[in-house]
């Protein structure tokens, strides 16, 4: 008999929805777009031909609808890999656990998940406005290290090469980074021939972990220089963001297809930022909606 998921492990609200997202199993779509900003959910859904459901809870805002015959769910995650952990586990539960019996369904349902976000470019060829699709994501947050099977889905030689390059060998204060590939088929479909593809680092914070210093000094003031100069099998690290590694890693462990595509709003190397990026993100939204 399939494992029983206790009330304390899978929390289901009184209306039959999953605890944080407040989404019900019948509302889940096979195609899912994740965004960080709750306000961006309405932007994505403004392109839908029809809407069938909308729910909000904390930073999690969800709209389900149809776009050119495709049933799509768009959900906001808020910022950070910790929130991706919540969202991925809850949408996987909606897909693959029977909420009545609290047992795993006999057939696994595979979801197609694309995160649309913003990021900081790290190379000369990633100026503001560039669309970057994360072929590989490296998590500086440590989240995937808490799950069995992380070594089976990660690029261990890449992890070791980066640790050596950054001088983190033996540093027990740093969460061990994990490197995981996005789904190749979905990445090819979303990136097409007109997006930059590269290695993305997902950081556990916006300031210190990304090399930004305000009043508190950094443990390694040269960290970004090392990251920018790192090269592995002819590839370089193209950008910083804060969610792609947890999405790619958990999707691999759960059997879903996932990838992340971001628009560069700041080039760290050039020291420039576009604070008016919200006027241009709709172009990326349109692109993903047509390709998903």
C-alpha atoms as one frame of an Amber mdcrd trajectory, in Angstrom:
protein
   0.000   0.000   0.000   1.224   3.513  -0.828   2.536   5.638   2.009   0.025
   7.599   4.062   0.800  11.329   4.439  -0.181  12.520   7.920  -2.033  15.780
   8.546   1.137  17.328   9.977   3.107  16.507   6.777   0.537  17.444   4.141
  -1.630  20.216   5.538  -4.967  20.532   3.747  -7.282  23.466   4.420 -10.940
  22.968   5.326 -12.015  23.866   1.784  -9.849  21.080   0.337  -7.034  23.351
  -0.849  -3.339  22.906  -0.119  -2.082  24.843   2.918  -0.006  27.765   1.578
  -1.172  28.151  -2.021  -4.895  27.629  -1.265  -5.145  25.892  -4.647  -7.406
  22.831  -5.010  -6.384  19.701  -6.943  -8.935  20.301  -9.714  -7.515  23.787
 -10.300  -3.983  22.570 -11.057  -2.889  22.900 -14.695  -0.190  20.834 -16.401
   1.528  24.005 -17.610   2.645  26.346 -14.832   4.336  29.737 -14.890   6.034
  30.882 -11.684   6.808  34.534 -10.968   8.270  36.128  -7.866   6.158  39.270
  -7.655   2.468  38.663  -6.769   1.595  41.663  -8.921   3.147  40.008 -11.954
   0.532  37.246 -11.836  -2.114  39.675 -13.085   0.266  40.859 -15.811   0.695
  37.304 -17.113  -3.025  36.536 -16.769  -3.960  39.722 -18.645  -2.972  37.826
 -21.794  -5.281  34.879 -21.066  -8.287  34.376 -23.326 -10.322  33.250 -20.312
  -9.900  32.812 -16.541 -11.419  30.029 -14.454  -9.999  30.587 -10.969  -8.102
  33.106  -8.840  -6.887  32.702  -5.257  -4.588  34.705  -2.992  -2.822  33.776
   0.244   0.128  35.712   1.677   2.639  36.170  -1.166   1.067  33.342  -3.164
  -1.272  34.653  -5.868  -2.637  32.188  -8.427  -4.719  32.593 -11.575  -5.764
  29.667 -13.786  -6.904  30.279 -17.340  -6.504  29.509 -21.022  -4.132  31.060
 -23.556  -4.490  30.049 -27.215  -6.046  26.746 -26.222  -3.466  26.000 -23.510
  -4.643  25.693 -19.904  -2.077  27.512 -17.765  -1.679  28.262 -14.072   0.408
  31.270 -13.054   1.517  31.480  -9.425   3.682  33.905  -7.481   6.316  32.479
  -5.159   7.733  35.527  -3.463  11.519  35.785  -3.177  13.950  32.970  -2.459
  14.574  29.247  -2.718  12.778  28.670   0.592   9.523  29.771  -1.041  10.246
  27.608  -4.091  10.474  24.684  -1.672   6.928  25.441  -0.512   5.493  25.960
  -3.979   7.134  22.943  -5.599   6.147  20.551  -2.828   2.568  21.813  -2.776
   2.001  21.708  -6.543   3.562  18.235  -6.661   1.200  17.171  -3.874  -1.746
  18.584  -5.839  -0.633  16.524  -8.845   0.423  13.268  -7.263  -1.256  12.790
  -3.874  -4.921  11.921  -3.446  -6.226  14.501  -0.972  -9.078  12.197   0.092
  -7.018   9.117   0.951  -3.771  11.018   1.652  -1.859   8.458  -0.389   0.252
   8.744  -3.517  -1.643   8.280  -6.760  -0.706   5.152  -8.763   0.296   7.119
 -11.892   2.722  10.036 -11.719   1.536  13.290 -13.300   4.359  15.296 -14.869
   4.129  19.085 -14.865   5.809  21.647 -17.131   7.048  24.608 -15.090   8.698
  27.829 -16.291   9.877  30.536 -13.930   9.863  34.082 -15.322  12.053  36.414
 -13.306  14.639  39.155 -13.213  18.345  38.824 -12.612  21.735  40.487 -12.528
  24.020  39.958 -15.520  27.634  38.993 -14.852  29.235  39.047 -18.294  29.866
  41.731 -20.958  27.326  40.045 -23.262  24.509  40.212 -20.667  23.547  43.916
 -20.539  20.229  45.197 -19.184  17.305  43.833 -21.186  18.980  40.513 -22.066
  16.842  37.370 -21.775  18.800  34.527 -20.125  17.604  30.929 -19.932  19.307
  28.960 -17.154  20.670  25.735 -18.654  22.371  24.999 -15.325  21.713  26.514
 -11.911  24.064  26.524  -8.947  22.412  26.914  -5.562  24.277  28.877  -2.902
  21.282  28.390  -0.590  21.910  24.760   0.404  18.252  23.710   0.052  18.699
  20.611  -2.111  21.248  19.212   0.344  18.326  18.344   2.657  16.834  15.906
   0.105  17.852  12.331  -0.631  19.030  11.855  -4.190  20.620  15.265  -4.639
  23.891  13.715  -5.868  22.051  11.725  -8.534  20.596  14.872 -10.139  23.558
  17.228  -9.647  26.738  17.903 -11.632  29.287  16.956  -8.967  32.437  17.801
 -11.017  31.044  21.297 -11.667  30.398  21.749  -7.942  33.959  20.750  -7.058
  35.470  22.946  -9.759  33.599  26.010  -8.501  34.432  25.316  -4.855  38.118
  25.097  -5.729  37.954  28.256  -7.840  36.257  30.244  -5.072  38.626  28.951
  -2.409  35.790  27.434  -0.390  37.486  24.087   0.206  37.253  23.339   3.924
  35.088  26.400   4.620  32.393  24.991   6.884  30.592  28.339   7.148  29.421
  28.198   3.520  26.418  26.039   2.497  27.693  23.402   0.060  26.663  24.561
  -3.433  24.671  22.251  -5.698  24.655  22.381  -9.494  21.700  21.020 -11.434
  20.614  21.167 -15.072  17.211  22.406 -16.165  15.118  20.111 -18.341  16.799
  20.173 -21.763  13.643  19.738 -23.847  11.804  22.541 -22.056  14.875  24.781
 -22.097  15.234  24.364 -25.855  11.539  25.158 -26.354  11.607  28.295 -24.197
  15.059  29.645 -25.117  14.712  29.016 -28.830  17.474  30.623 -30.866  17.200
  34.140 -29.469  18.047  33.887 -25.757  21.385  33.703 -23.985  21.900  30.326
 -22.317  24.226  29.852 -19.413  25.026  28.941 -15.841  23.007  30.803 -13.220
  23.844  31.178  -9.544  20.856  31.263  -7.200  21.836  33.155  -4.073  20.421
  32.972  -0.564  20.120  36.743  -0.347  20.123  39.932  -2.419  22.962  41.822
  -0.766  25.938  39.991   0.787  25.425  36.681  -1.045  25.430  38.578  -4.355
  28.485  40.632  -3.435  26.600  43.828  -2.595  28.073  45.780   0.292  26.250
  48.526   2.131  27.215  49.055   5.793  28.312  45.504   6.638  31.644  44.374
   5.073  31.702  41.228   2.953  33.476  38.036   3.982  35.090  37.962   0.526
  35.113  41.325  -1.299  36.465  39.576  -4.410  33.779  36.900  -4.660  32.061
  38.401  -7.713  35.363  38.762  -9.579  36.039  35.055  -8.999  32.533  34.116
 -10.132  32.802  36.222 -13.287  36.145  34.618 -14.211  35.049  31.031 -13.581
  34.913  28.811 -16.663  33.788  25.202 -16.896  33.855  23.182 -20.106  33.772
  26.365 -22.160  30.829  27.837 -20.238  30.724  30.822 -17.891  28.384  31.988
 -15.158  26.011  34.427 -16.823  23.794  35.753 -14.030  22.654  35.949 -10.415
  19.092  35.371  -9.235  17.461  33.696  -6.228  15.191  30.784  -7.194  16.322
  28.761 -10.221  18.414  26.125  -8.422  15.646  24.980  -6.077  13.194  24.865
  -9.000  15.503  22.809 -11.215  16.617  20.504  -8.416  13.209  19.745  -6.926
  11.693  19.301 -10.385  14.342  16.705 -11.206  13.756  14.848  -7.939   9.977
  14.919  -8.416   9.960  14.017 -12.105   8.729  17.332 -13.499  10.108  19.472
 -16.347  11.310  22.913 -15.317  13.440  25.798 -16.479  14.031  29.450 -15.573
  14.194  32.447 -17.873  15.084  35.912 -16.599  15.451  39.424 -17.924  18.631
  41.201 -16.865  17.762  44.378 -14.961  21.267  45.111 -13.643  24.708  44.375
 -15.034  26.950  43.904 -12.042  30.111  44.114 -14.116  29.137  47.479 -15.611
  27.569  48.753 -12.382  24.353  49.722 -14.183  20.687  48.991 -13.401  17.338
  49.528 -15.118  14.761  50.491 -12.485  12.093  50.837 -15.183  12.315  47.182
 -16.189   8.619  46.533 -15.467   7.801  48.316 -18.717   9.776  45.667 -20.651
   9.094  42.405 -18.785   5.857  41.959 -20.753   7.929  41.071 -23.810   9.384
  38.115 -21.911   5.935  37.113 -20.648   4.594  37.077 -24.213   7.524  34.989
 -25.373   7.049  32.346 -22.673   3.271  32.162 -23.142   3.717  31.462 -26.823
   6.425  28.836 -26.303   5.243  26.917 -23.244
